[in-house]
Amino acid sequence: MRTRGRIVYGIGACLMMGVLSAGLYAEEPNRPANASEVEVTIDPAKTFEPISPFVYGQFIEHLGRCIYGGIWAEMLEDRKFYFPIPASGEIWRVTREKARVLAASPWKVIGPEGTILMVKEKAYSGGHAPQITLPGAQETGICQGELGLVKGREYCGRIFLCGDASAAPVKVSLVWGDKPRDRQTVTIEKLSGQYTPAPFHFEAGADTENGRLEITSAGKGKFCVGVVSLMPADNVEGFRKDTLDLLRQLNAPIYRWPGGNFVSGYDWRDGLGERDRRPTRTNPAWTGIETNDMGMHEFVVLCRLIGAEPMIAVNTGFGDAYSAAAEVEYANGSTKTPMGQWRAKNGRPEPFKVKHWCVGNEMFGDWQLGYMQLDHYVLKHNWVEEKMRQIDPSIVTIGSGNVGPWSEGMLRSCADHMNLISEHFYCGANADPVAHAAQIPNNIRRIADAHRKYRDTIPSLKGKDIRISLDEWNFWYGPHLYGELGTRYFMNDALGIARGLHEYFRNSDLYYMANYAQTVNVIGCIKTTKTAAGLETTALPLMLYRRQFGSIPVGVEGSTDRLDVAAAWTQDRKALTVAIVNPAAEACRLTLKFRDRAAAGPAQGWEIAGDSAAAYNEPGKPMAVSIVETAAVDLASPLAIKPFSVLLLRAKVK
């Protein structure tokens, strides 16, 4: 992964409403004498190509705490016992950016040493399972700590056990303190020689960040634990309810999955079938392990739950054309096809109808598994895409691009084997808030300018309209506070995201899709702790513009060096929307003029503002930055634009 320099590559609420005092945006009698004066003219008659709703897309990858610990509700680490118990070294490894990543088994021994043996012949979903030999008359077994529990919240789970009859009963306990009463226990009275599932249900008696799940017996003989699971009881089909609620508020129209770098070493078949039987693997691209609890079925369910369209990337790193074609058939084939029959066997007779397919990820980079030179990769891309399209001719395919020689080569050699071309960029930190926010639109413009040139100079593009899928874009910098790549975002980052949206609008003829990376925790616009989830500052412009900004861009003229102004008609052309971003520390007075039109009345307004460029939100605490509905705004008067703010206005015009 290339991670040096300003741009980095490699990875792969309802609105918060309040009412501000009336007149906040009218001319203020006590305004600062040094407030900048800006005049902008909106030309409603000058329209451009409609904005694709897919520019509000999102991207999730099997990395850090994006899925496990963020979206997926499982609370236990290594629930299928990939690592041997007990750990022979440190359980957690601390990365250079201060993130903890799992390096060994988090399960600890209860009772005498030497009572746990990892046995291959008793493996349930992997290479071995823990076998507990009981000394008798002493509770012996295993436990996992560091569980986040909330008083009064219910938790549910299941465990698969087998063993000697004399090893029963086995106790499964949720523990939230050191006193005997600080626990609830479910007793499993009988064991057999075959793995048998047993459900359990608890209610936590106190708040704690260090709860435990204990699995013990005071009997004799031996018993084995095949797999165990623990989730909050309010999970929704396996997903965290609190995160799911925020994803619904985010309202993204499409999600890209499963990577990212991850996909180049991922076998999509590992994520199918009975969840408890799926194999655990070492994460092929990042750190830690991949339990495969969230596979294609779960991803499509997630998209259904939040009202989004699924977009799947296939493996062109270590993968091949036949595997990619089989994946398309599994997703979209009828039950008369071999893969469609397998999908039905796994519980879904109806096709998933996945329309958008990424053919590989960042194959231009030497950090990518299966990386090869361009002249070789174009052959592989065409081979893979051709086999995929033979299965389903209706799919929309996205080639792996990177502005410069790679994108040029892909467009010259693969234009007949792609509908869209992918581009990625990430930006680092800049101490100047204005320059920091400007990085995002500057890169969006850089990529658009390059593709305009390609259209003029590459013969294979004649008569074609291969648009850009900017399916990874964001800021990426700072310490990792929310797991691997779990960076915190600030008000100046939100301003950059808002300015980025404006640049997509200005280039609506080229940008078909943009996927903010990576939604939850991993450079995400949603952050989670063990027990809470919250919206980052960067989520707010994505939410606000998705809900309130128009879809038909119109002309904006005048001095906009000081402010970033964009405007658009709503789809029905009954209202005009204007968005203003002030990335600076100084207030500004803006006069809006409408060519050949006038506002038919006061405008609705929504504002995102921070006390400083460094304002931020934190899950589980009151939001320091939110979307606030303003009082009615008189567009005939100069508007006072706050420092470090986004203001979106919607008005009927005559």
C-alpha distance (Angstrom), angle and dihedral (degrees) to the residues before:
residue distance angle dihedral
M1 . . .
R2 3.78 . .
T3 3.80 108.6 .
R4 3.79 107.4 158.0
G5 3.76 126.6 101.5
R6 3.76 132.7 31.0
I7 3.79 93.7 -62.4
V8 3.77 117.9 48.8
Y9 3.75 131.9 -170.2
G10 3.72 134.2 -166.9
I11 3.83 118.1 87.7
G12 2.76 101.0 93.3
A13 27.87 84.5 -146.4
C14 2.45 146.6 178.3
L15 3.80 71.2 -112.9
M16 3.78 117.6 -85.5
M17 3.76 98.4 -107.6
G18 3.75 131.3 -166.1
V19 3.78 133.5 148.7
L20 3.77 121.4 -113.5
S21 3.76 120.1 -152.2
A22 3.78 115.5 -80.7
G23 3.76 113.7 -99.8
L24 3.80 95.9 31.6
Y25 3.77 90.1 127.0
A26 3.77 97.2 35.3
E27 3.79 119.1 94.0
E28 3.79 106.0 -66.8
P29 3.82 117.1 -139.3
N30 3.81 91.2 -150.2
R31 3.77 97.2 44.5
P32 3.83 116.8 145.1
A33 3.79 112.7 -89.0
N34 3.81 91.0 -132.1
A35 3.82 96.3 54.1
S36 3.80 109.6 133.4
E37 3.79 118.0 -113.4
V38 3.81 117.0 -136.0
E39 3.80 128.8 176.2
V40 3.79 121.8 -165.9
T41 3.80 129.5 -179.8
I42 3.80 120.5 -148.3
D43 3.80 115.2 -154.0
P44 3.83 106.4 -160.1
A45 3.81 91.6 -177.8
K46 3.79 92.5 60.2
T47 3.80 104.3 78.3
F48 3.79 133.4 173.2
E49 3.78 137.1 -160.2
P50 3.82 112.5 -55.3
I51 3.79 117.8 -93.9
S52 3.78 112.8 -106.6
P53 3.81 110.8 -122.3
F54 3.80 87.0 -139.6
V55 3.82 91.2 75.7
Y56 3.82 84.1 81.6
G57 3.82 91.4 60.3
Q58 3.80 127.8 131.6
F59 3.80 137.3 -145.2
I60 3.81 129.8 -146.1
E61 3.79 126.6 -172.8
H62 3.80 137.1 -177.2
L63 3.78 92.7 -104.9
G64 3.80 133.5 117.8
R65 3.80 112.1 -34.6
C66 3.80 97.4 -28.1
I67 3.81 94.4 109.3
Y68 3.80 107.6 4.1
G69 3.79 107.1 50.4
G70 3.79 91.5 13.0
I71 3.82 116.9 46.0
W72 3.81 101.9 6.4
A73 3.82 115.6 70.0
E74 3.81 100.5 -140.2
M75 3.81 110.5 126.1
L76 3.80 100.4 -171.0
E77 3.78 125.4 84.6
D78 3.81 117.7 -138.1
R79 3.77 92.2 2.6
K80 3.83 91.7 171.2
F81 3.83 95.0 51.7
Y82 3.78 101.1 -114.8
F83 3.81 90.4 158.7
P84 3.82 122.6 57.8
I85 3.81 119.7 -106.2
P86 2.97 125.0 -94.6
A87 3.80 104.2 32.8
S88 3.78 112.9 -117.0
G89 3.81 92.7 -151.5
E90 3.78 141.5 6.2
I91 3.79 113.1 -22.8
W92 3.79 93.6 -150.2
R93 3.78 129.5 41.3
V94 3.80 118.5 -154.2
T95 3.80 114.7 -141.0
R96 3.77 124.8 -142.6
E97 3.82 88.2 -98.8
K98 3.84 90.7 54.7
A99 3.81 97.2 -105.7
R100 3.81 118.8 141.7
V101 3.79 115.5 -131.9
L102 3.79 126.9 -177.0
A103 3.80 112.6 -102.2
A104 3.84 103.7 162.8
S105 3.79 140.8 7.3
P106 3.82 114.7 -49.9
W107 3.82 89.6 -159.6
K108 3.80 115.2 104.7
V109 3.79 131.6 -161.5
I110 3.80 122.1 -106.3
G111 3.80 110.8 -158.3
P112 3.81 132.9 10.6
E113 3.79 122.0 -3.6
G114 3.77 116.2 -102.1
T115 3.81 95.3 35.8
I116 3.84 93.4 110.0
L117 3.80 121.5 74.6
M118 3.80 124.5 172.8
V119 3.82 106.2 -135.0
K120 3.80 125.4 -166.5
E121 3.80 96.2 -158.7
K122 3.80 90.6 60.9
A123 3.81 96.0 48.5
Y124 3.81 112.7 138.5
S125 3.80 105.1 -175.7
G126 3.80 105.2 -7.9
G127 3.76 142.9 22.0
H128 3.79 99.2 -56.6
A129 3.79 145.7 -4.9
P130 3.83 133.0 -141.6
Q131 3.78 113.7 -99.4
I132 3.80 115.2 -162.8
T133 3.81 117.9 -153.0
L134 3.80 109.2 -156.2
P135 3.83 121.3 -141.9
G136 3.83 90.0 -163.8
A137 3.80 131.0 -119.6
Q138 3.83 90.7 41.1
E139 3.80 129.5 85.6
T140 3.80 105.1 -112.3
G141 3.76 131.0 173.5
I142 3.80 142.1 80.7
C143 3.79 137.4 -57.8
Q144 3.79 140.4 -172.8
G145 3.80 122.5 -148.7
E146 3.81 138.6 -172.7
L147 3.81 92.5 71.4
G148 3.79 117.1 155.2
L149 3.82 110.4 -131.7
V150 3.80 131.8 179.4
K151 3.78 121.9 -151.6
G152 3.79 111.4 -105.3
R153 3.80 94.1 10.7
E154 3.78 116.4 126.9
Y155 3.79 124.2 -130.6
C156 3.77 129.7 -166.2
G157 3.75 136.8 -171.7
R158 3.76 149.6 141.1
I159 3.77 138.8 -121.5
F160 3.79 132.0 -160.4
L161 3.81 112.8 -144.2
C162 3.78 137.6 174.1
G163 3.78 130.9 173.3
D164 3.76 151.4 107.8
A165 3.78 117.6 -33.2
S166 3.81 88.1 -124.5
A167 3.83 90.3 59.4
A168 3.79 90.7 68.1
P169 2.92 140.1 134.4
V170 3.79 100.3 56.9
K171 3.78 117.7 -168.6
V172 3.80 124.0 -147.1
S173 3.81 110.7 -166.8
L174 3.80 135.2 -176.8
V175 3.80 108.2 -150.8
W176 3.81 127.7 -165.8
G177 3.81 103.3 167.9
D178 3.80 147.7 12.0
K179 3.80 99.5 -97.3
P180 3.82 122.1 91.7
R181 3.80 91.2 -114.5
D182 3.83 93.0 52.5
R183 3.80 93.5 91.8
Q184 3.76 146.5 61.4
T185 3.79 121.0 -142.7
V186 3.79 134.0 -159.1
T187 3.81 114.0 -161.5
I188 3.81 121.4 -147.9
E189 3.79 103.9 -156.4
K190 3.81 102.4 -168.6
L191 3.79 137.7 40.3
S192 3.79 131.7 -170.8
G193 3.75 137.4 -172.1
Q194 3.82 90.7 -98.3
Y195 3.77 126.1 68.7
T196 3.78 109.6 -97.6
P197 3.80 125.4 -174.9
A198 3.79 120.5 -125.8
P199 3.82 123.2 -172.8
F200 3.78 124.1 -143.6
H201 3.78 136.0 -169.6
F202 3.80 131.1 -166.0
E203 3.78 142.1 176.5
A204 3.80 115.8 -147.6
G205 3.79 115.7 -125.4
A206 3.80 97.5 -157.7
D207 3.78 144.6 13.2
T208 3.78 113.9 -95.0
E209 3.79 141.8 153.5
N210 3.79 90.9 -155.0
G211 3.79 106.5 54.9
R212 3.80 120.5 149.3
L213 3.77 139.3 -144.7
E214 3.79 111.5 -149.0
I215 3.83 127.3 -166.2
T216 3.81 111.0 -170.9
S217 3.79 146.7 146.4
A218 3.81 133.9 -166.4
G219 3.80 92.5 -160.2
K220 3.78 131.0 99.6
G221 3.77 134.5 -97.2
K222 3.80 123.5 28.8
F223 3.78 140.0 -55.3
C224 3.81 133.9 -176.4
V225 3.79 132.0 -145.1
G226 3.79 112.3 -144.3
V227 3.78 101.2 -179.3
V228 3.79 137.6 -25.5
S229 3.81 134.3 -163.0
L230 3.82 134.6 -168.5
M231 3.80 126.1 -176.3
P232 3.79 138.1 159.1
A233 3.79 105.8 -88.5
D234 3.81 91.4 -125.6
N235 3.82 92.1 63.7
V236 3.79 113.5 133.4
E237 3.80 109.8 -131.5
G238 3.80 88.4 -35.5
F239 3.81 97.7 -43.6
R240 3.80 126.8 114.0
K241 3.78 108.4 -100.2
D242 3.81 94.4 -146.4
T243 3.79 92.7 51.7
L244 3.80 91.8 43.1
D245 3.81 90.5 53.8
L246 3.82 90.2 55.0
L247 3.80 92.8 45.8
R248 3.80 88.2 55.4
Q249 3.79 90.1 51.2
L250 3.80 90.2 49.1
N251 3.80 86.4 57.1
A252 3.81 96.7 -164.6
P253 3.82 111.2 179.1
I254 3.82 97.4 -143.9
Y255 3.82 138.9 21.4
R256 3.79 126.6 -154.9
W257 3.85 116.9 -146.6
P258 3.09 155.7 -144.8
G259 3.81 98.0 0.2
G260 2.88 174.0 95.6
N261 3.77 114.7 96.3
F262 3.79 88.4 -17.9
V263 3.80 93.0 72.2
S264 3.81 94.7 62.0
G265 3.81 90.3 69.5
Y266 3.81 98.6 29.7
D267 3.79 125.3 112.1
W268 3.80 104.8 -155.6
R269 3.81 90.0 -155.7
D270 3.82 89.9 69.0
G271 3.81 89.0 69.8
L272 3.81 96.1 57.5
G273 3.78 135.0 90.6
E274 3.78 131.2 20.5
R275 3.79 105.1 4.0
D276 3.79 95.8 -139.8
R277 3.82 90.7 52.6
R278 3.79 96.6 50.6
P279 3.80 113.1 112.8
T280 3.78 123.6 -108.3
R281 3.80 113.6 -130.8
T282 3.77 136.1 -175.0
N283 3.80 106.2 -99.4
P284 3.82 100.6 -98.9
A285 3.80 97.2 -146.8
W286 3.79 107.9 22.2
T287 3.81 136.1 22.5
G288 3.79 136.1 -63.9
I289 3.78 125.5 19.4
E290 3.80 137.6 -51.3
T291 3.81 113.7 -137.1
N292 3.83 92.7 -172.9
D293 3.80 89.6 -135.6
M294 3.79 88.4 135.9
G295 3.79 111.7 53.5
M296 3.78 134.7 148.3
H297 3.81 95.3 -61.8
E298 3.80 92.3 51.7
F299 3.80 92.2 45.5
V300 3.78 91.9 53.5
V301 3.82 89.8 47.1
L302 3.82 89.3 52.0
C303 3.79 90.7 52.7
R304 3.80 90.4 49.3
L305 3.80 92.0 49.5
I306 3.81 93.1 52.9
G307 3.80 98.1 36.1
A308 3.81 97.0 -112.5
E309 3.79 135.3 132.1
P310 3.83 118.5 -114.2
M311 3.80 120.6 -122.8
I312 3.81 116.9 -172.1
A313 3.80 130.0 -160.6
V314 3.80 118.4 -149.0
N315 3.79 125.7 -146.4
T316 3.81 112.6 -101.1
G317 3.80 92.0 157.2
F318 3.79 107.4 69.7
G319 3.82 90.0 -7.2
D320 3.79 130.1 88.5
A321 3.79 140.2 -145.2
Y322 3.79 95.9 -95.2
S323 3.80 93.2 53.4
A324 3.81 90.4 48.5
A325 3.81 91.8 48.7
A326 3.80 90.6 48.7
E327 3.80 89.2 51.8
V328 3.80 91.0 53.6
E329 3.80 89.8 48.5
Y330 3.80 91.2 48.8
A331 3.80 90.5 52.3
N332 3.79 100.4 39.4
G333 3.81 109.5 14.4
S334 3.77 124.9 109.3
T335 3.78 121.6 -112.7
K336 3.81 87.0 -100.1
T337 3.82 88.8 72.5
P338 3.83 122.8 78.5
M339 3.80 93.6 -118.0
G340 3.79 92.5 42.5
Q341 3.79 88.8 54.3
W342 3.80 89.6 51.7
R343 3.80 90.6 50.4
A344 3.80 89.9 51.4
K345 3.80 90.3 49.3
N346 3.80 87.2 54.4
G347 3.79 91.2 55.8
R348 3.80 106.5 -88.0
P349 3.83 116.6 92.7
E350 3.82 93.2 167.8
P351 3.81 116.6 78.3
F352 3.79 117.0 -107.6
K353 3.82 90.1 -131.8
V354 3.81 94.8 -144.8
K355 3.80 106.0 -175.0
H356 3.82 105.2 -179.9
W357 3.82 120.1 61.1
C358 3.80 127.7 179.3
V359 3.79 110.8 -146.1
G360 3.80 97.7 -144.4
N361 3.77 132.5 -40.5
E362 3.82 129.6 -99.5
M363 3.78 92.9 -27.4
F364 3.80 88.0 166.4
G365 3.83 91.3 73.5
D366 3.81 127.7 87.8
W367 3.83 88.3 -144.0
Q368 3.80 88.7 66.8
L369 3.80 119.3 99.9
G370 3.79 106.9 -114.5
Y371 3.81 93.8 18.2
M372 3.79 115.0 171.9
Q373 3.78 138.0 170.5
L374 3.80 118.5 -79.7
D375 3.81 96.1 -109.3
H376 3.80 89.1 57.0
Y377 3.77 97.5 39.5
V378 3.82 95.7 54.7
L379 3.80 87.4 60.8
K380 3.78 91.3 51.0
H381 3.81 93.2 45.9
N382 3.79 92.3 52.7
W383 3.80 91.8 46.2
V384 3.81 93.3 49.6
E385 3.80 95.4 43.6
E386 3.80 92.6 47.1
K387 3.81 92.4 53.3
M388 3.81 91.2 46.9
R389 3.80 92.0 50.7
Q390 3.79 92.0 48.5
I391 3.81 86.6 62.7
D392 3.81 95.6 45.8
P393 3.83 117.6 7.9
S394 3.82 91.4 -172.8
I395 3.81 97.2 66.8
V396 3.81 123.1 112.7
T397 3.81 109.8 -131.1
I398 3.80 126.7 -157.1
G399 3.80 119.9 -156.5
S400 3.81 123.0 -146.7
G401 3.80 108.8 -104.3
N402 3.80 139.7 173.1
V403 3.81 119.7 -175.2
G404 3.77 110.1 -103.7
P405 3.81 130.0 37.0
W406 3.82 93.1 -15.6
S407 3.81 96.8 55.6
E408 3.80 90.4 41.0
G409 3.80 90.8 52.4
M410 3.80 92.9 46.7
L411 3.80 91.5 50.0
R412 3.82 92.3 47.1
S413 3.81 95.7 47.4
C414 3.82 105.0 26.6
A415 3.80 106.4 34.2
D416 3.80 89.9 115.3
H417 3.81 90.6 51.9
M418 3.81 103.6 53.8
N419 3.78 139.7 52.7
L420 3.81 95.9 -162.8
I421 3.79 136.6 14.2
S422 3.79 124.0 -134.0
E423 3.80 124.7 -131.2
H424 3.82 128.2 -179.6
F425 3.79 136.3 -167.7
Y426 3.79 139.1 165.2
C427 3.79 128.6 -168.2
G428 3.78 130.9 -146.9
A429 3.80 130.5 -146.6
N430 3.80 128.2 -65.3
A431 3.80 120.7 -170.4
D432 3.82 91.1 -140.7
P433 3.84 107.0 77.8
V434 3.82 92.8 -150.3
A435 3.80 92.9 50.7
H436 3.80 90.4 42.2
A437 3.80 93.3 56.0
A438 3.81 92.2 42.4
Q439 3.80 92.8 63.1
I440 3.80 93.5 76.6
P441 3.84 98.6 52.7
N442 3.80 90.7 39.4
N443 3.81 91.0 58.4
I444 3.79 93.5 44.0
R445 3.81 88.5 52.0
R446 3.83 91.7 45.1
I447 3.78 91.1 55.5
A448 3.81 93.5 44.3
D449 3.82 91.7 50.0
A450 3.79 90.9 51.2
H451 3.78 92.6 51.5
R452 3.80 92.4 48.5
K453 3.79 87.1 56.1
Y454 3.82 91.4 48.1
R455 3.79 89.8 54.3
D456 3.79 89.7 54.7
T457 3.79 97.6 44.5
I458 3.82 110.7 30.4
P459 3.83 111.2 82.0
S460 3.83 94.4 -157.4
L461 3.83 89.4 65.1
K462 3.79 94.5 60.4
G463 3.79 108.6 123.4
K464 3.80 92.1 6.4
D465 3.80 130.3 109.0
I466 3.80 104.6 -156.0
R467 3.79 103.3 169.6
I468 3.79 130.5 -166.8
S469 3.78 125.9 -91.4
L470 3.80 102.2 -165.9
D471 3.77 89.5 -169.0
E472 3.81 97.6 167.9
W473 3.80 122.0 41.3
N474 3.79 134.5 139.9
F475 3.78 147.3 102.0
W476 3.81 115.3 -71.1
Y477 3.78 120.4 -172.8
G478 3.79 143.8 99.1
P479 3.81 135.1 55.8
H480 3.79 119.6 -35.6
L481 3.80 103.2 -113.6
Y482 3.82 97.1 161.8
G483 3.78 102.0 46.8
E484 3.78 126.9 -73.9
L485 3.84 109.3 -4.2
G486 3.82 88.1 -4.0
T487 3.80 96.3 146.1
R488 3.79 124.0 173.8
Y489 3.80 119.4 -122.3
F490 3.77 129.2 -144.9
M491 3.79 138.8 -160.9
N492 3.80 92.0 -88.1
D493 3.82 88.9 57.4
A494 3.82 90.5 53.3
L495 3.80 88.7 52.4
G496 3.80 89.7 53.2
I497 3.81 91.7 50.7
A498 3.82 90.7 49.6
R499 3.79 90.7 49.6
G500 3.79 88.8 48.6
L501 3.79 90.6 56.2
H502 3.81 89.2 51.9
E503 3.80 89.6 54.5
Y504 3.82 91.7 50.5
F505 3.82 87.5 52.8
R506 3.81 91.3 51.2
N507 3.81 89.7 52.5
S508 3.79 97.5 40.0
D509 3.79 90.7 137.7
L510 3.81 90.6 65.2
Y511 3.80 108.4 30.8
Y512 3.78 112.9 77.6
M513 3.79 95.9 163.0
A514 3.80 142.5 7.2
N515 3.81 123.4 -174.8
Y516 3.79 117.2 -161.4
A517 3.81 108.0 -140.4
Q518 3.00 127.7 -100.9
T519 3.81 111.5 -15.9
V520 3.83 101.6 -155.0
N521 3.83 127.3 49.0
V522 3.82 96.8 -44.0
I523 3.83 99.2 90.4
G524 3.79 80.5 -42.2
C525 3.79 134.8 161.7
I526 3.83 88.1 -136.3
K527 3.80 121.3 56.2
T528 3.80 128.6 -166.6
T529 3.76 139.3 -166.2
K530 3.80 123.2 -164.9
T531 3.80 90.1 -82.6
A532 3.82 108.8 18.2
A533 3.80 141.8 47.7
G534 3.78 129.3 -159.7
L535 3.79 144.1 176.6
E536 3.78 118.0 -102.2
T537 3.80 120.0 -140.6
T538 3.81 89.0 -104.8
A539 3.80 91.2 61.0
L540 3.78 92.4 61.8
P541 3.83 101.9 70.2
L542 3.81 90.2 42.4
M543 3.81 89.8 54.2
L544 3.79 96.2 41.0
Y545 3.80 97.9 48.0
R546 3.80 92.3 42.4
R547 3.81 90.3 55.6
Q548 3.79 103.5 34.6
F549 3.81 113.4 18.4
G550 3.78 119.4 95.3
S551 3.79 126.9 -112.9
I552 3.83 104.5 -136.3
P553 3.82 110.6 69.3
V554 3.79 118.2 -140.4
G555 3.79 133.6 -163.8
V556 3.80 120.6 -77.7
E557 3.80 118.5 -166.6
G558 3.78 134.8 179.0
S559 3.76 140.9 49.4
T560 3.79 106.4 -20.8
D561 3.80 99.6 154.3
R562 3.77 88.5 105.2
L563 3.80 98.0 41.7
D564 3.79 134.5 27.1
V565 3.81 107.3 -130.6
A566 3.81 127.1 -177.0
A567 3.79 129.5 173.0
A568 3.80 137.3 -171.0
W569 3.76 142.8 169.5
T570 3.77 118.5 -115.9
Q571 3.80 113.4 -111.8
D572 3.82 92.3 -97.2
R573 3.82 91.4 45.6
K574 3.77 90.6 -128.7
A575 3.79 94.6 118.1
L576 3.77 137.9 30.6
T577 3.80 121.8 -139.7
V578 3.79 125.1 -155.0
A579 3.81 124.3 -171.9
I580 3.81 123.5 -165.2
V581 3.81 125.3 -168.7
N582 3.79 120.0 -166.7
P583 3.82 107.4 -172.6
A584 3.81 94.5 174.7
A585 3.79 134.2 91.6
E586 3.81 92.5 -120.6
A587 3.79 126.9 82.4
C588 3.78 118.4 -119.9
R589 3.82 136.8 -155.4
L590 3.80 113.3 -137.8
T591 3.78 126.3 -165.2
L592 3.79 112.9 -161.4
K593 3.78 120.4 -157.7
F594 3.81 125.9 -174.0
R595 3.79 117.2 -150.0
D596 3.80 110.3 -127.9
R597 3.80 90.3 -15.5
A598 3.78 139.4 80.0
A599 3.76 134.1 -160.6
A600 3.79 111.7 -93.8
G601 3.79 91.2 -145.8
P602 3.78 143.3 -36.4
A603 3.78 117.4 -27.0
Q604 3.76 128.1 -123.5
G605 3.77 111.4 -120.6
W606 3.79 139.9 -162.1
E607 3.76 124.8 -172.2
I608 3.80 137.6 -164.1
A609 3.80 111.2 -168.3
G610 3.78 138.7 157.7
D611 3.78 132.8 -156.3
S612 3.79 86.0 -125.8
A613 3.79 141.3 -4.4
A614 3.81 86.6 -95.9
A615 3.83 97.1 57.6
Y616 3.81 112.4 126.6
N617 3.80 143.8 172.5
E618 3.77 127.0 -123.3
P619 3.83 126.5 -160.4
G620 3.79 113.9 -108.6
K621 3.82 93.2 22.6
P622 3.84 132.8 87.3
M623 3.79 111.9 -80.8
A624 3.79 114.3 -101.7
V625 3.82 90.5 -167.5
S626 3.80 122.1 36.1
I627 3.79 143.9 147.4
V628 3.79 108.6 -86.5
E629 3.78 125.2 -170.0
T630 3.78 110.7 -133.5
A631 3.75 131.1 -145.8
A632 3.79 115.9 -93.9
V633 3.82 110.9 -62.3
D634 3.81 123.2 -138.4
L635 3.79 105.1 -141.9
A636 3.82 91.8 -168.9
S637 3.82 89.9 70.0
P638 3.81 127.8 64.0
L639 3.77 112.7 -89.0
A640 3.79 122.8 -130.4
I641 3.80 105.5 -137.0
K642 3.78 114.3 -159.4
P643 3.79 123.4 -132.2
F644 3.80 115.1 -96.7
S645 3.79 93.5 13.3
V646 3.77 147.3 131.8
L647 3.80 118.0 -150.0
L648 3.80 121.9 -173.1
L649 3.81 119.5 -170.6
R650 3.79 130.6 -170.1
A651 3.80 120.7 -167.4
K652 3.75 139.8 163.8
V653 3.79 111.8 -121.8
K654 3.78 133.4 -155.8
